[in-house]
Amino acid sequence: MGALTFLYGAACYAFFLATFLYAIGFVGNFLVPRSIDGAAPDSLGAALLVNVVLLGIFAVQHSVMARPAFKRWWTRIVPRPVERSTYVAFASAALALLFWKWQPIPAVVWHVDDKAGVAVLYGVFALGWLIVLLATFMINHFDLFGLRQVYLRLIGVPYSQVDFKTVGFYKHMRHPIMFGFLVAFWATPHMSAGHLLFSVATTAYIFIGIFLEERDLAAAHGATFQKYRREVPMILPLGGSSDSKADAPLSGSPRVR
């Protein structure tokens, strides 16, 4: 049973990794068959409706499945060692559906022709994705995406909560993963109307998700989290740093919680 659990978790992680890499090409318009920009749709109204529904599916899945009350109910059905992996699989499926059915809206909002400007914006775009990836390893990348849970099940070791230390980016902002996504979604030399819709909607969702997550964290960790929130800015690294140690992970991402 442990081996099957591990194989399931590994498959879910592979699915996540494929969608994460595809997301970079999707938003950046390179190396993927379907990206955020393309030919004009037959109906602008239908394209807007489809895209809003796709974004809504992703937001609802991410928010509902991340809530403690849902997880308490869900783990009556799904074994606890694969709860995280299953969440990752559902999130990846919602992203894959968005990539597949996204309707490009090519009207130009802004376009940069200057070669230096294009290079700078693509550099910032790459930096955003790099921040996302590095921030996951500054907490515990493999726990965040379910591999640690299924590995511990495989070797017969009970799961233990990963302690959270305010290291690296987490000394300067509470949600560096979200910060990286925001940078990646907005840094582009060619902003189409469809890309703008995607960026605005995901930005709104990120801040809603942060509000919901921090409400849960405040309820779960009380004064520990409140101290961290007072000392460290939410998403812009403009304040001081904190050397305190929290009892549990205090940060997550749109598309991880």
Disulfide bonds with the S-S distance in Angstrom:
none
